[in-house]
Amino acid sequence: MILTLTLWASAAASFLAGQSTDAKPSYVPPQGVVPNKITALRIAKAVLMPIYGEKTVEAEEPFVVELKDGIWNVHGQLRPRPGGNLYVEISKKTGCILRIYGTE
């Protein structure tokens, strides 16, 4: 029991030692990390291809890219196909991928 606690305390101390207490926030450009449709589309395709495959992603073209409330919504054309259409939601400000999904 004491050995387990000692190992846990040692691991926690090592982890915390690597954490900076004076970390500075990352720079965010005034127009956001994802400033335009072209950038949003490139990011969406980059995350979709490893998940769904190149053929599936290309079959969705041309993609629709819309900005609403600071979120880029990127989705494939609405055509009937098994598995529905692909969607990606990306934060304009931070570039974070908020959701990836396919409609049914």
Residue pairs with C-beta under 8 A, 6 or more apart in sequence:
28 93
28 94
29 35
32 70
32 91
32 92
32 93
32 94
32 95
33 91
33 92
33 93
33 94
33 95
34 40
34 43
34 72
34 90
34 91
34 92
34 95
35 92
37 65
37 67
37 72
40 65
40 67
40 72
40 74
40 90
40 92
41 63
41 65
41 74
43 88
43 90
43 95
43 97
44 63
44 65
44 72
44 74
44 88
44 90
45 57
45 63
47 88
47 97
47 100
48 57
48 86
48 88
48 100
49 57
51 100
52 86
52 102
56 83
56 86
57 76
57 86
59 76
59 81
60 75
60 76
60 77
60 85
60 86
61 76
61 77
62 77
63 74
63 75
63 76
63 77
64 73
64 74
64 75
64 76
64 77
65 72
65 73
65 74
66 72
66 73
67 73
67 92
70 91
70 92
70 93
71 89
71 90
71 91
71 92
71 98
72 88
72 89
72 90
72 91
72 92
73 87
73 88
73 89
74 87
74 88
74 89
74 90
75 85
75 86
75 87
75 88
76 85
76 86
76 87
77 85
78 85
79 85
83 102
83 104
84 102
84 103
84 104
85 102
85 103
86 100
86 101
86 102
87 99
87 100
87 101
87 102
87 103
88 97
88 99
88 100
89 97
89 98
89 99
89 100
90 96
90 97
90 98
91 98
